[in-house]
Amino acid sequence: MKRSALSLFTMIAVCVIGSGAYLWNTKTRAEESTKTPPPDIVDVVTITPQTIFPTQELPGRVTPYRQAQVRPQVDGIITRRLFEEGSFVEKGEQLYQIDDARYAAILKGAQAELESAQANVTAVAARARRAEQLIKADAVSRQTYDDIKAERDQANAAVSVAQAAVDIAELNLGYTKVYAPIAGHIGKSFVTEGALVTASQSQHLAIITQLDPVYVDLQQSGPGLAGLRNDLRSGKEIPVRLIADDGTASDHPHEGRLKFSEVTVNETTDSIPLRALMSNPDGDLLPGLFVRARIERGETQALLLPQRAAMRTPDGNLTVWVIDAENKAQKRSVTVSRDYGENWIVTDGLKAGDRVVVSGYLRLAPGTPVQPQPWHEKTD
């Protein structure tokens, strides 16, 4: 009987204790459900103006500063080639000799005609002076005097024609010597000794290329174009350095300058041609060589935004989460000009002092309270 009473008492105690525990747990859960969850911790960066040295890398090709085609100006047979193919030639250096025998004979004949015309002028002039004396004494008729004057004028005209023939003959004889029109490196000869050349032929004899300096023709597109054009119009010198695209990625040792910008945009590529002038004393930059040009814009102030802080919308725009004075997240659109290392250069949408979320923004919504902490790149 005593054991039954003890068991009953034990059961009643267990039920009371269990009920109390249940009520206490229920109250605790209710209290916890009414508590505000702690704000999310996010890493933020404070936007501040920074000094940057922006550069742009553009593809380009080397083109010669000067290039001249050597062409014959008279007809004839090439008798000599006076240069070594691939060598450097000076301006005015003789390159070819065309057979000059025919042109020398023509010049000799023209000179003889000139001498004859000059002798005739001398004779007619003497007759004219005699006629002037006789006309004063009424010893000759006026008609005779006028005829002698006309003959003198014709003789003078004949001298002018003969002199012109001599000048042309001398020019043609001089053209049998083909000279270099510019200084530079001469390529292969397209004719050999014994070849017949004509003044009207389409084939040139050789090409001379000046390799120092050289041009580098570039293609620029995008937002950086306006800034480059403004710098060029203001007369600002824009340094250019080259990286040869030959697998070595070695910089060209000599610096150049951006000199020229086209005024029309290529409709196909939406780009505009630029031209840089590069020093090339060693002749390393050859026409047609593909290079990459690094354009240095100089020191400037800019607002930099870490690229990882920006999100791209379906329409291509960039947005960021900005923390306001109440530590609440607000979404904002930003406009950037270009990248700078791992950052964007911001042109609109942010100002100095704005706090931008760099990491931890995936769970944010407009107005969400957050607990900001400074972002360091090594944190993530």
C-alpha positions as CSV (number, residue, x, y, z in Angstrom):
1,M,0.0,0.0,0.0
2,K,2.8,2.4,0.8
3,R,4.5,1.6,-2.5
4,S,1.4,2.5,-4.5
5,A,1.0,5.9,-2.7
6,L,4.7,6.6,-3.4
7,S,4.4,5.8,-7.1
8,L,1.3,8.0,-7.4
9,F,3.1,10.9,-5.7
10,T,6.1,10.5,-8.0
11,M,3.8,10.5,-11.1
12,I,2.1,13.7,-9.9
13,A,5.5,15.4,-9.3
14,V,6.7,14.5,-12.7
15,C,3.6,15.9,-14.4
16,V,3.9,19.1,-12.4
17,I,7.5,19.6,-13.3
18,G,7.0,18.8,-16.9
19,S,4.1,21.2,-17.2
20,G,6.2,23.9,-15.6
21,A,9.1,23.3,-18.0
22,Y,6.7,23.4,-21.0
23,L,5.2,26.7,-19.9
24,W,8.6,28.2,-19.3
25,N,9.9,27.1,-22.8
26,T,6.7,28.4,-24.4
27,K,7.2,31.8,-22.7
28,T,10.9,31.9,-23.7
29,R,10.1,31.2,-27.4
30,A,7.4,33.9,-27.4
31,E,9.8,36.4,-25.9
32,E,12.5,35.5,-28.5
33,S,10.0,35.8,-31.4
34,T,9.2,39.4,-30.4
35,K,12.9,40.5,-30.3
36,T,14.3,42.5,-33.3
37,P,17.0,40.5,-35.0
38,P,20.5,42.1,-34.9
39,P,21.4,44.2,-38.1
40,D,23.6,42.5,-40.7
41,I,27.3,43.3,-40.6
42,V,28.5,44.7,-43.9
43,D,31.9,45.9,-45.1
44,V,31.9,49.4,-46.4
45,V,34.4,51.7,-48.1
46,T,34.2,55.5,-47.8
47,I,34.5,57.3,-51.1
48,T,37.2,59.9,-51.1
49,P,39.0,61.8,-54.0
50,Q,42.3,60.0,-54.9
51,T,45.2,61.0,-57.1
52,I,45.4,58.7,-60.1
53,F,47.6,58.4,-63.2
54,P,45.1,57.0,-65.7
55,T,46.4,55.2,-68.8
56,Q,44.8,53.6,-71.8
57,E,46.1,50.7,-73.9
58,L,45.0,50.8,-77.5
59,P,45.9,48.5,-80.5
60,G,47.7,50.1,-83.4
61,R,50.0,49.6,-86.3
62,V,53.3,51.2,-87.3
63,T,53.2,53.4,-90.4
64,P,56.1,55.2,-92.0
65,Y,56.6,58.9,-91.3
66,R,57.7,59.4,-94.9
67,Q,57.7,56.9,-97.8
68,A,58.6,57.7,-101.4
69,Q,58.3,55.6,-104.6
70,V,61.3,56.0,-106.9
71,R,60.0,56.4,-110.4
72,P,61.7,57.1,-113.8
73,Q,60.9,60.5,-115.5
74,V,62.3,59.6,-118.9
75,D,62.3,56.5,-121.1
76,G,65.4,54.4,-121.5
77,I,67.4,51.4,-120.6
78,I,68.7,51.0,-117.0
79,T,72.5,50.8,-117.3
80,R,73.5,50.8,-113.6
81,R,72.0,50.4,-110.1
82,L,74.1,52.3,-107.6
83,F,72.7,51.3,-104.2
84,E,72.7,48.2,-102.0
85,E,69.2,46.9,-101.4
86,G,68.1,47.4,-97.8
87,S,70.7,50.1,-97.1
88,F,70.3,53.7,-95.9
89,V,70.4,56.3,-98.7
90,E,70.7,60.1,-98.3
91,K,68.4,62.5,-100.0
92,G,69.9,63.4,-103.4
93,E,72.0,60.2,-103.7
94,Q,72.0,58.7,-107.2
95,L,70.2,55.4,-107.3
96,Y,70.0,54.5,-111.0
97,Q,71.6,55.5,-114.3
98,I,69.5,55.4,-117.5
99,D,71.2,55.3,-120.8
100,D,71.8,59.0,-121.6
101,A,73.3,58.8,-125.1
102,R,70.1,59.8,-126.9
103,Y,69.4,62.7,-124.5
104,A,72.9,64.0,-124.8
105,A,72.5,64.0,-128.6
106,I,69.2,65.8,-128.3
107,L,70.8,68.4,-126.0
108,K,73.7,68.9,-128.5
109,G,71.2,69.5,-131.4
110,A,69.2,71.9,-129.3
111,Q,72.3,73.9,-128.4
112,A,73.2,74.1,-132.1
113,E,69.8,75.4,-132.9
114,L,70.1,78.0,-130.1
115,E,73.5,79.1,-131.4
116,S,72.1,79.5,-134.9
117,A,69.1,81.4,-133.7
118,Q,71.3,83.7,-131.6
119,A,73.6,84.4,-134.7
120,N,70.5,85.2,-136.7
121,V,69.3,87.6,-134.1
122,T,72.7,89.4,-134.2
123,A,72.5,89.8,-138.0
124,V,68.9,91.0,-138.0
125,A,69.7,93.4,-135.1
126,A,72.5,95.0,-137.2
127,R,70.1,95.4,-140.1
128,A,67.5,96.9,-137.9
129,R,70.0,99.5,-136.5
130,R,71.0,100.4,-140.1
131,A,67.4,100.7,-141.2
132,E,66.7,103.1,-138.3
133,Q,69.4,105.4,-139.5
134,L,68.2,105.2,-143.1
135,I,64.6,105.9,-142.2
136,K,65.6,109.1,-140.6
137,A,67.2,110.2,-143.8
138,D,64.3,109.0,-145.9
139,A,66.7,106.6,-147.6
140,V,64.4,103.5,-147.2
141,S,60.6,103.2,-147.3
142,R,58.6,102.8,-144.2
143,Q,57.5,99.3,-145.4
144,T,61.1,98.1,-145.6
145,Y,61.7,99.4,-142.1
146,D,58.7,97.6,-140.7
147,D,59.6,94.4,-142.4
148,I,63.1,94.5,-140.8
149,K,61.6,95.1,-137.4
150,A,59.2,92.1,-137.8
151,E,62.1,89.9,-138.9
152,R,64.0,91.0,-135.7
153,D,61.0,90.1,-133.5
154,Q,60.7,86.7,-135.2
155,A,64.4,86.1,-134.6
156,N,64.1,86.9,-130.9
157,A,61.2,84.5,-130.7
158,A,63.2,81.8,-132.4
159,V,65.9,82.3,-129.8
160,S,63.3,81.9,-127.0
161,V,62.0,78.6,-128.5
162,A,65.6,77.3,-129.0
163,Q,66.4,78.2,-125.4
164,A,63.3,76.3,-124.2
165,A,64.4,73.3,-126.2
166,V,67.8,73.4,-124.6
167,D,66.3,73.7,-121.2
168,I,64.0,70.7,-121.8
169,A,66.9,68.7,-123.2
170,E,69.1,69.5,-120.2
171,L,66.2,68.4,-117.8
172,N,65.7,65.1,-119.7
173,L,69.5,64.5,-119.7
174,G,69.5,65.2,-115.9
175,Y,66.5,62.8,-115.4
176,T,68.7,59.9,-116.7
177,K,70.3,60.1,-113.3
178,V,67.6,58.9,-110.8
179,Y,68.1,60.4,-107.3
180,A,66.7,59.6,-103.9
181,P,63.8,62.0,-103.2
182,I,64.1,61.5,-99.4
183,A,66.6,60.0,-96.9
184,G,65.7,56.6,-95.5
185,H,66.1,52.8,-95.9
186,I,65.6,51.6,-99.5
187,G,64.0,48.3,-100.2
188,K,64.5,45.9,-103.0
189,S,64.9,47.0,-106.6
190,F,62.1,46.1,-108.9
191,V,64.2,46.5,-112.0
192,T,67.7,45.3,-113.0
193,E,70.3,46.6,-115.4
194,G,69.2,46.2,-119.0
195,A,65.5,46.8,-118.2
196,L,63.5,49.3,-120.2
197,V,61.7,51.9,-118.2
198,T,59.3,54.6,-119.2
199,A,58.1,57.8,-117.6
200,S,54.4,56.5,-117.7
201,Q,54.9,53.0,-116.3
202,S,52.9,52.0,-113.3
203,Q,55.7,50.0,-111.6
204,H,58.0,52.0,-109.4
205,L,61.7,51.2,-109.3
206,A,62.1,51.0,-105.5
207,I,60.6,52.4,-102.3
208,I,62.4,54.5,-99.7
209,T,61.1,54.5,-96.2
210,Q,62.0,56.9,-93.4
211,L,62.1,54.9,-90.1
212,D,62.9,57.6,-87.6
213,P,60.5,58.9,-86.5
214,V,57.5,56.7,-87.3
215,Y,53.7,57.0,-86.9
216,V,51.6,54.6,-84.9
217,D,47.9,54.6,-86.0
218,L,45.5,53.8,-83.2
219,Q,41.8,53.2,-82.8
220,Q,40.0,54.8,-79.9
221,S,36.4,54.2,-78.8
222,G,34.3,54.6,-75.8
223,P,34.1,57.3,-73.1
224,G,37.8,58.1,-73.1
225,L,37.6,59.6,-76.5
226,A,36.2,62.9,-75.4
227,G,38.9,63.5,-72.9
228,L,41.7,62.7,-75.3
229,R,40.3,65.1,-77.9
230,N,39.9,67.8,-75.3
231,D,43.5,67.4,-74.3
232,L,44.7,67.5,-77.9
233,R,42.6,70.7,-78.6
234,S,44.0,72.4,-75.6
235,G,47.6,71.7,-76.8
236,K,48.4,69.4,-73.9
237,E,51.2,66.9,-74.6
238,I,50.0,63.3,-74.2
239,P,52.9,60.8,-73.8
240,V,52.7,57.5,-75.5
241,R,54.7,54.3,-74.9
242,L,54.6,51.2,-76.9
243,I,54.5,47.5,-76.1
244,A,55.5,45.3,-79.0
245,D,53.0,42.5,-79.5
246,D,55.7,39.9,-80.1
247,G,55.3,37.8,-77.0
248,T,58.0,39.6,-75.1
249,A,55.8,42.5,-73.8
250,S,58.9,44.7,-73.7
251,D,58.4,48.4,-73.8
252,H,59.8,50.4,-76.6
253,P,62.6,52.4,-75.0
254,H,61.6,55.7,-76.6
255,E,58.6,57.8,-75.7
256,G,56.3,59.4,-78.2
257,R,53.5,61.9,-78.3
258,L,49.9,61.8,-79.5
259,K,49.7,64.2,-82.4
260,F,46.5,63.8,-84.4
261,S,42.8,62.8,-84.2
262,E,40.5,62.2,-87.1
263,V,37.2,64.2,-87.2
264,T,35.0,61.4,-88.4
265,V,34.0,58.2,-86.6
266,N,34.2,54.8,-88.3
267,E,30.5,53.7,-88.5
268,T,31.5,50.0,-88.5
269,T,33.7,50.0,-85.4
270,D,32.3,53.1,-83.7
271,S,35.9,54.2,-83.2
272,I,38.0,57.2,-84.3
273,P,41.6,57.0,-85.6
274,L,44.4,58.6,-83.6
275,R,48.0,59.0,-84.6
276,A,51.1,59.1,-82.4
277,L,54.6,60.2,-83.4
278,M,57.3,57.9,-82.0
279,S,61.0,58.2,-82.0
280,N,62.7,55.2,-83.6
281,P,66.5,55.8,-83.8
282,D,67.3,52.1,-83.7
283,G,64.8,51.2,-86.4
284,D,63.1,48.6,-84.2
285,L,59.6,49.7,-85.2
286,L,59.0,48.6,-88.8
287,P,56.0,49.6,-90.9
288,G,53.1,47.2,-90.5
289,L,54.2,46.0,-87.1
290,F,51.3,45.4,-84.7
291,V,51.8,47.1,-81.3
292,R,49.9,48.2,-78.2
293,A,50.2,51.8,-77.2
294,R,49.9,53.0,-73.6
295,I,48.6,56.5,-73.5
296,E,49.4,58.4,-70.3
297,R,46.9,61.0,-69.4
298,G,48.9,62.5,-66.5
299,E,48.0,63.1,-62.8
300,T,44.3,63.8,-61.9
301,Q,41.8,63.5,-59.0
302,A,39.0,60.9,-59.2
303,L,36.5,59.1,-57.1
304,L,37.3,55.4,-57.2
305,L,34.8,52.6,-56.5
306,P,35.9,49.0,-56.0
307,Q,34.5,47.0,-58.9
308,R,33.3,44.3,-56.5
309,A,30.9,46.8,-54.9
310,A,29.0,47.4,-58.1
311,M,26.2,45.3,-59.5
312,R,25.2,45.2,-63.2
313,T,21.5,45.5,-63.9
314,P,19.8,43.8,-66.9
315,D,19.9,47.0,-68.9
316,G,23.7,47.3,-68.3
317,N,23.7,50.0,-65.7
318,L,25.7,49.8,-62.5
319,T,24.2,50.1,-59.0
320,V,25.6,50.1,-55.5
321,W,24.3,50.0,-51.9
322,V,25.0,53.2,-50.0
323,I,24.7,53.4,-46.2
324,D,23.0,56.6,-45.0
325,A,23.4,58.5,-41.8
326,E,21.0,56.1,-40.0
327,N,23.0,53.1,-41.0
328,K,20.3,52.0,-43.4
329,A,21.0,50.6,-46.9
330,Q,19.9,52.6,-50.0
331,K,20.3,51.5,-53.6
332,R,21.8,54.0,-56.0
333,S,22.7,54.0,-59.7
334,V,26.2,55.2,-60.6
335,T,27.9,56.2,-63.8
336,V,31.6,55.3,-64.5
337,S,34.0,56.4,-67.2
338,R,36.4,53.4,-67.2
339,D,38.2,51.0,-65.1
340,Y,41.3,51.8,-63.1
341,G,43.0,48.7,-61.8
342,E,40.4,46.9,-59.6
343,N,38.2,50.0,-59.4
344,W,35.8,52.1,-61.4
345,I,36.3,55.8,-62.0
346,V,33.0,57.3,-60.9
347,T,31.7,60.3,-62.8
348,D,28.1,60.5,-61.4
349,G,26.0,59.0,-58.6
350,L,28.5,59.2,-55.7
351,K,30.2,62.0,-53.9
352,A,33.0,62.2,-51.4
353,G,32.1,60.8,-48.0
354,D,29.5,58.3,-49.2
355,R,29.8,54.9,-47.6
356,V,29.4,52.1,-50.1
357,V,28.9,48.4,-49.2
358,V,31.6,46.2,-50.7
359,S,30.6,42.9,-49.3
360,G,27.6,41.5,-47.5
361,Y,25.0,43.2,-49.7
362,L,23.3,40.1,-51.1
363,R,20.6,40.1,-48.3
364,L,20.0,43.8,-48.4
365,A,16.8,45.6,-49.3
366,P,16.1,49.4,-49.4
367,G,15.9,50.7,-45.8
368,T,17.6,47.6,-44.2
369,P,19.5,48.6,-41.0
370,V,23.1,47.4,-41.1
371,Q,26.1,47.4,-38.9
372,P,28.9,48.8,-41.1
373,Q,32.5,48.0,-40.6
374,P,35.6,49.2,-42.6
375,W,36.4,47.1,-45.6
376,H,39.9,45.9,-46.2
377,E,40.8,44.0,-49.4
378,K,42.4,41.1,-47.4
379,T,39.1,40.6,-45.5
380,D,37.4,38.7,-48.3
